[in-house]
Amino acid sequence: MKSTTARRVTLSIAVVTALTGVAACGSSDGGSGKGDKAGGKSVTHVSPIAALRSAEKSTDRAESAKVRSSTTVGDAMSMTADGALAWGDGLRGNLTITYTGGQMADAMRQLGSTSMEARYLPDAYYAKMSEKFAEQTGGKHWIKYAYDDLAKLAGGSGAYLKDQMQNTTPNQSVKMLLASGDVKKVGEEKVSGVHTTHYSGTVNVADLADKSSNLSASQLADLKKQLDQAGVTTDTVDIWINDQDLLVKKIEKADTANGAMTSTAYYTDYGVKVSAQEPPASDTKDFKDLMKSSGTVSGGTGTTS
């Protein structure tokens, strides 16, 4: 029973990480703005597409940020993430992830803790588990998820999992709206006291994967089938851009087989120094070794990411 729970949690962590990856993480106040100098009265002469392209480039060039987010998926999971990430030379960073409710929190509670340390490196993702979990892994606390191993999970969804976890950066939300072809300016608003411009759009998730991922035709076909089975079709994305053309807030909503998914994220302190090191090999267990008897990733896999 315990080992079954451990295997299920081990797989769920990989899936949840893709769902709540960098694109779904943010921090509190969006950094310093130029103030609400427009006063809500000025008329922009920049099209939404042009404005988003500028924001995509500026956010990408910043190369790091402090991050914090909250995510819920029906009664399956609610969680928060807090930390810092860098994307200038491959993805690196550290997050503290806390499961606050739902089935995932219950499963984690059985294994000794509802919180874990998450560490991102260019070739793999690491999760530090509880002492109780380590009792089932030969005393090892860290799980290593090599992105190439994740790609072998469940055809299209596994390949998409790798693509999301390895390549997603905070400007991915902006890219989503650009790729959707459906974006509008909502208005000018304050976010934690900072002047921002609010944009919104609806993304067809399967079409987005076709446009923005590196999946093969067969992997895309697998993914689209799995998305259909998971009840995932469209993803509504709202983003807020500050006067420095940096992403400061994102809200993402989608329907899944496990219920409504909502992710709210804030970003700040762009350019912050981030350091992330590989955990000691002596304290690390490989994901593929823990999952030798696992099957495929089922519906509601987090490919809404």
C-alpha positions, -999 to 999 in steps of 0.1 A, spaced: 0 0 0 27 24 10 48 16 -21 18 21 -43 12 55 -28 48 64 -32 48 54 -69 16 73 -75 30 104 -58 63 101 -77 44 101 -110 20 128 -99 49 151 -90 62 150 -126 28 157 -140 20 185 -116 54 201 -123 46 204 -160 12 218 -151 26 244 -127 60 249 -143 77 283 -148 48 296 -169 25 290 -139 48 304 -112 53 340 -102 60 364 -73 42 392 -55 44 427 -67 58 428 -102 88 449 -95 91 487 -98 69 504 -124 67 539 -137 35 546 -118 1 551 -132 13 580 -154 -14 573 -180 -41 576 -154 -62 553 -174 -68 581 -199 -42 577 -226 -49 559 -258 -24 532 -269 -13 533 -305 5 499 -302 -15 468 -314 -19 440 -288 3 417 -310 31 443 -312 29 450 -274 30 412 -266 60 407 -289 79 434 -271 69 418 -237 80 384 -249 115 397 -258 119 418 -226 109 390 -203 131 366 -221 161 390 -219 156 394 -181 168 358 -177 156 353 -141 129 363 -116 115 355 -82 84 334 -85 52 326 -66 20 309 -77 -12 292 -66 -30 264 -85 -61 244 -81 -74 215 -102 -109 205 -91 -108 184 -59 -76 167 -72 -51 193 -60 -45 228 -47 -9 240 -42 14 270 -39 50 275 -52 75 301 -41 111 306 -51 133 319 -80 141 306 -115 167 315 -142 164 307 -179 194 324 -195 214 292 -200 190 264 -196 164 263 -169 177 265 -133 161 274 -100 146 264 -67 110 264 -56 92 254 -24 60 236 -34 33 230 -8 2 210 -15 -27 227 4 -56 205 -4 -72 178 -26 -62 142 -33 -25 151 -39 -22 167 -4 -38 136 11 -13 113 -7 16 135 3 4 136 39 5 98 40 42 101 30 51 124 58 49 160 44 28 182 22 58 203 12 88 196 -9 118 214 -23 119 215 -61 151 220 -80 154 227 -118 185 220 -138 190 221 -176 187 183 -180 166 172 -151 141 182 -123 147 171 -87 122 168 -59 132 165 -22 108 143 -3 102 136 34 120 113 58 90 89 56 93 88 18 130 81 21 123 50 42 109 35 10 138 45 -13 168 32 6 172 63 27 174 86 -3 154 119 -2 157 133 -37 139 120 -68 156 128 -101 134 133 -132 156 133 -163 137 151 -190 146 124 -215 130 98 -192 99 118 -189 96 119 -227 91 81 -226 59 84 -206 26 79 -224 35 88 -259 25 124 -268 19 135 -232 53 123 -221 70 141 -249 50 173 -241 59 169 -205 96 170 -214 90 199 -238 72 219 -211 95 212 -182 128 218 -202 119 247 -224 92 267 -206 102 302 -195 81 330 -179 74 345 -212 57 313 -223 23 328 -213 30 357 -237 39 332 -264 7 313 -257 -14 344 -265 7 352 -296 3 317 -309 -34 316 -302 -43 343 -327 -70 354 -302 -58 383 -281 -73 416 -270 -64 445 -248 -87 445 -217 -75 478 -202 -49 495 -180 -49 483 -143 -28 485 -112 -12 453 -100 2 456 -64 5 494 -70 22 490 -104 7 503 -136 1 475 -161 -17 467 -193 -41 437 -192 -44 413 -222 -66 383 -226 -72 355 -250 -83 319 -255 -59 292 -265 -68 259 -282 -44 236 -263 -39 210 -290 -33 237 -317 -9 255 -294 12 223 -289 13 220 -327 26 256 -330 49 260 -300 64 226 -291 90 203 -308 68 173 -310 67 149 -340 35 143 -359 28 110 -341 35 126 -307 11 154 -315 -16 129 -326 -11 110 -293 -12 143 -273 -44 155 -290 -61 121 -282 -50 123 -246 -61 159 -243 -96 149 -256 -97 120 -230 -87 144 -203 -115 168 -212 -90 196 -220 -99 217 -250 -93 254 -245 -72 275 -220 -82 311 -211 -51 332 -204 -50 367 -189 -17 385 -185 -6 418 -171 25 437 -185 42 465 -167 58 497 -182 91 479 -187 74 454 -209 78 426 -183 52 401 -174 40 407 -138 8 386 -135 -9 357 -151 -42 339 -146 -48 308 -166 -81 288 -166 -91 255 -182 -116 226 -178 -102 191 -172 -116 157 -165 -106 163 -128 -125 197 -127 -117 233 -133 -80 243 -133 -71 278 -122 -35 291 -118 -27 326 -106 9 338 -108 29 369 -100 65 377 -111 90 402 -96 127 410 -91 137 402 -127 174 397 -130 178 382 -95 208 359 -90 198 323 -90 219 293 -80 208 257 -82 231 227 -78 226 190 -85 218 171 -52 243 146 -39 241 113 -60 243 94 -27 210 109 -16 192 107 -50 169 80 -65 161 80 -102 125 84 -112 127 56 -138 138 31 -111 109 41 -89 84 37 -118 95 4 -132 60 -10 -126 41 21 -136 17 24 -165 9 54 -187 -1 88 -175 -39 89 -173 -65 117 -180 -60 150 -163 -23 147 -166 -15 183 -165 -9 187 -202 -30 218 -199 3 234 -190 
